[in-house]
């Protein structure tokens, strides 16, 4: 199983690129078990949504 640090990197990487099947599976498995990483994932998603709504210059 991936460590929290590895999952955090995958969560961030998923914002920039499509994860491979193995990466996606291991990340999802860890997120099912780890509450802290689920919160981190939700926070990253919230920030991404906020930046999309922020008007560009």
Order of alpha helices (4+ residues) and beta strands (2+ residues): alpha-alpha-alpha
